[in-house]
Amino acid sequence: MKITHDPKHNLAYLNLKDGIGTGEAAFQQDVVDNENLILDFDIDGHLIGIEMLDAETLLHPELKDKAVMPKFDD
């Protein structure tokens, strides 16, 4: 499990599977009770990641301390 946090854009991503490849998240599902959470699933319906759109509010301080900055492809 790995967490990335981009405070500049107030985003975080929790990888529940090591090494999520490009295009591996086959579909997304918004969380009904919280529009700031998006669940990513693989083609078999397994949850592989959680995107947080309001990370400063949603992310526990301990997780912020462990998070790394995301690396963006150019």
Z-matrix of the N, CA and C atoms (Angstrom, degrees):
N
C 1 1.440
C 2 1.531 1 108.01
N 3 1.326 2 115.47 1 138.26
C 4 1.462 3 121.28 2 -179.02
C 5 1.526 4 107.74 3 -140.84
N 6 1.324 5 115.50 4 142.52
C 7 1.460 6 119.40 5 176.33
C 8 1.520 7 109.79 6 -123.09
N 9 1.328 8 115.14 7 133.46
C 10 1.455 9 121.10 8 174.16
C 11 1.523 10 107.79 9 -113.73
N 12 1.330 11 115.17 10 148.26
C 13 1.457 12 120.31 11 -178.69
C 14 1.518 13 108.65 12 -141.47
N 15 1.316 14 116.29 13 126.43
C 16 1.457 15 123.01 14 177.36
C 17 1.530 16 107.52 15 -114.93
N 18 1.352 17 117.66 16 92.51
C 19 1.466 18 119.72 17 -176.75
C 20 1.533 19 113.41 18 -64.18
N 21 1.325 20 117.22 19 -28.03
C 22 1.471 21 120.36 20 179.59
C 23 1.533 22 110.77 21 -60.89
N 24 1.330 23 116.51 22 -39.95
C 25 1.467 24 121.32 23 -179.12
C 26 1.530 25 112.90 24 -103.62
N 27 1.341 26 116.72 25 2.31
C 28 1.460 27 123.29 26 177.82
C 29 1.528 28 111.73 27 58.12
N 30 1.340 29 116.31 28 43.89
C 31 1.462 30 123.08 29 -178.84
C 32 1.521 31 110.31 30 -124.33
N 33 1.315 32 115.60 31 149.66
C 34 1.464 33 121.46 32 173.09
C 35 1.519 34 108.13 33 -143.76
N 36 1.333 35 115.26 34 155.14
C 37 1.462 36 120.48 35 177.72
C 38 1.519 37 108.50 36 -138.80
N 39 1.301 38 114.91 37 128.43
C 40 1.460 39 121.81 38 178.05
C 41 1.521 40 108.11 39 -105.28
N 42 1.343 41 116.08 40 110.76
C 43 1.465 42 121.78 41 177.04
C 44 1.520 43 108.42 42 -84.06
N 45 1.301 44 117.21 43 116.41
C 46 1.456 45 121.02 44 178.92
C 47 1.515 46 111.61 45 -90.63
N 48 1.328 47 116.05 46 -9.81
C 49 1.469 48 122.64 47 179.80
C 50 1.525 49 107.14 48 -128.74
N 51 1.311 50 116.82 49 132.90
C 52 1.458 51 119.62 50 177.77
C 53 1.518 52 110.17 51 -65.20
N 54 1.312 53 115.26 52 134.11
C 55 1.450 54 120.26 53 172.70
C 56 1.514 55 116.10 54 67.90
N 57 1.329 56 117.97 55 54.48
C 58 1.470 57 120.10 56 174.96
C 59 1.519 58 107.60 57 -69.30
N 60 1.317 59 115.88 58 119.66
C 61 1.453 60 120.95 59 -177.74
C 62 1.515 61 112.57 60 -84.05
N 63 1.320 62 115.87 61 161.52
C 64 1.451 63 121.72 62 177.05
C 65 1.528 64 109.82 63 -57.35
N 66 1.312 65 116.46 64 127.13
C 67 1.462 66 121.57 65 179.34
C 68 1.515 67 114.84 66 81.05
N 69 1.332 68 117.61 67 -0.42
C 70 1.461 69 120.10 68 -177.92
C 71 1.529 70 111.96 69 -72.45
N 72 1.335 71 116.87 70 -29.00
C 73 1.460 72 119.61 71 175.68
C 74 1.528 73 106.84 72 -75.67
N 75 1.328 74 115.83 73 100.14
C 76 1.454 75 121.92 74 -172.73
C 77 1.525 76 112.87 75 -75.01
N 78 1.332 77 116.44 76 -32.88
C 79 1.461 78 118.80 77 176.81
C 80 1.515 79 110.39 78 -154.14
N 81 1.341 80 114.49 79 160.37
C 82 1.458 81 121.17 80 -178.59
C 83 1.521 82 109.68 81 -122.02
N 84 1.331 83 114.32 82 153.86
C 85 1.462 84 120.54 83 178.07
C 86 1.521 85 108.07 84 -136.53
N 87 1.330 86 116.61 85 123.31
C 88 1.459 87 119.57 86 173.82
C 89 1.521 88 108.68 87 -71.44
N 90 1.315 89 116.56 88 148.09
C 91 1.461 90 121.72 89 175.87
C 92 1.518 91 106.90 90 -83.11
N 93 1.313 92 117.19 91 125.40
C 94 1.463 93 122.51 92 -173.41
C 95 1.524 94 112.31 93 -57.30
N 96 1.331 95 117.37 94 -44.79
C 97 1.460 96 120.56 95 -175.13
C 98 1.527 97 113.53 96 -85.07
N 99 1.331 98 117.90 97 -4.81
C 100 1.455 99 120.17 98 -178.10
C 101 1.523 100 109.30 99 -149.38
N 102 1.329 101 115.78 100 104.51
C 103 1.465 102 120.29 101 -177.56
C 104 1.521 103 113.10 102 -71.44
N 105 1.341 104 117.98 103 -4.25
C 106 1.459 105 121.53 104 179.11
C 107 1.524 106 113.28 105 -94.90
N 108 1.315 107 117.55 106 5.46
C 109 1.463 108 122.12 107 176.72
C 110 1.524 109 109.24 108 -118.62
N 111 1.325 110 115.61 109 133.11
C 112 1.460 111 121.77 110 177.07
C 113 1.521 112 107.42 111 -128.02
N 114 1.320 113 116.05 112 126.33
C 115 1.461 114 121.85 113 -179.67
C 116 1.522 115 109.21 114 -96.01
N 117 1.332 116 116.84 115 133.53
C 118 1.463 117 122.46 116 177.13
C 119 1.525 118 109.11 117 -106.49
N 120 1.329 119 115.60 118 132.81
C 121 1.457 120 122.80 119 -179.68
C 122 1.522 121 110.24 120 -122.15
N 123 1.339 122 115.93 121 148.96
C 124 1.467 123 119.48 122 174.42
C 125 1.525 124 109.39 123 -83.12
N 126 1.303 125 116.57 124 179.64
C 127 1.470 126 122.71 125 -176.12
C 128 1.535 127 112.41 126 -60.27
N 129 1.334 128 116.89 127 -25.69
C 130 1.463 129 121.07 128 -179.79
C 131 1.529 130 112.84 129 -90.93
N 132 1.334 131 117.22 130 2.93
C 133 1.451 132 121.09 131 178.15
C 134 1.518 133 114.75 132 87.35
N 135 1.336 134 117.80 133 11.03
C 136 1.462 135 121.34 134 178.07
C 137 1.533 136 110.19 135 -83.37
N 138 1.325 137 116.54 136 134.89
C 139 1.460 138 121.25 137 176.79
C 140 1.526 139 108.75 138 -70.17
N 141 1.345 140 116.24 139 123.35
C 142 1.465 141 119.78 140 -177.49
C 143 1.529 142 113.19 141 -118.99
N 144 1.333 143 117.62 142 -13.36
C 145 1.455 144 118.88 143 -179.71
C 146 1.515 145 112.53 144 -167.91
N 147 1.337 146 114.58 145 159.48
C 148 1.461 147 121.64 146 179.05
C 149 1.523 148 108.17 147 -131.90
N 150 1.333 149 115.92 148 122.29
C 151 1.457 150 121.88 149 177.32
C 152 1.525 151 108.55 150 -97.80
N 153 1.340 152 116.02 151 133.99
C 154 1.468 153 122.02 152 179.40
C 155 1.522 154 108.66 153 -116.06
N 156 1.334 155 116.63 154 116.01
C 157 1.454 156 121.59 155 -176.69
C 158 1.526 157 113.24 156 -84.74
N 159 1.316 158 118.56 157 -19.40
C 160 1.464 159 123.01 158 176.50
C 161 1.524 160 107.50 159 -123.36
N 162 1.323 161 114.90 160 64.26
C 163 1.470 162 121.43 161 -170.55
C 164 1.522 163 112.97 162 -60.88
N 165 1.304 164 118.44 163 -36.74
C 166 1.465 165 120.29 164 -177.79
C 167 1.532 166 110.94 165 -61.59
N 168 1.315 167 117.38 166 -31.90
C 169 1.461 168 121.93 167 179.03
C 170 1.525 169 111.33 168 -85.51
N 171 1.331 170 116.92 169 -40.30
C 172 1.463 171 121.26 170 -171.23
C 173 1.522 172 114.51 171 -86.41
N 174 1.310 173 117.56 172 -29.99
C 175 1.463 174 121.55 173 -171.13
C 176 1.530 175 111.41 174 -82.60
N 177 1.308 176 115.96 175 126.04
C 178 1.463 177 121.56 176 177.46
C 179 1.533 178 108.71 177 -63.61
N 180 1.330 179 118.08 178 141.17
C 181 1.477 180 120.47 179 -178.44
C 182 1.530 181 114.11 180 -54.45
N 183 1.321 182 118.27 181 -35.67
C 184 1.468 183 120.33 182 177.99
C 185 1.530 184 111.17 183 -63.45
N 186 1.321 185 116.56 184 -37.55
C 187 1.468 186 119.96 185 178.51
C 188 1.522 187 110.56 186 -71.07
N 189 1.334 188 117.55 187 -36.87
C 190 1.469 189 119.86 188 176.67
C 191 1.520 190 110.22 189 -59.25
N 192 1.326 191 116.48 190 -40.54
C 193 1.466 192 120.78 191 -179.88
C 194 1.527 193 112.19 192 -65.10
N 195 1.325 194 117.80 193 -29.94
C 196 1.466 195 122.39 194 -178.10
C 197 1.525 196 112.60 195 -91.54
N 198 1.326 197 116.92 196 -12.01
C 199 1.460 198 120.86 197 -175.54
C 200 1.511 199 111.76 198 -73.10
N 201 1.321 200 114.96 199 152.96
C 202 1.466 201 122.12 200 174.91
C 203 1.518 202 108.78 201 -115.31
N 204 1.321 203 116.39 202 157.71
C 205 1.463 204 120.34 203 176.44
C 206 1.522 205 108.77 204 -69.20
N 207 1.324 206 117.29 205 139.68
C 208 1.472 207 119.00 206 178.21
C 209 1.529 208 110.38 207 -70.62
N 210 1.328 209 114.84 208 151.33
C 211 1.462 210 121.24 209 174.96
C 212 1.519 211 106.35 210 -104.11
N 213 1.312 212 116.10 211 126.70
C 214 1.451 213 121.28 212 -178.41
C 215 1.522 214 109.61 213 -101.99
N 216 1.338 215 115.59 214 139.51
C 217 1.462 216 120.89 215 175.11
C 218 1.514 217 108.03 216 -74.72
N 219 1.319 218 115.85 217 138.85
C 220 1.483 219 119.96 218 177.90
C 221 1.496 220 111.31 219 -85.41
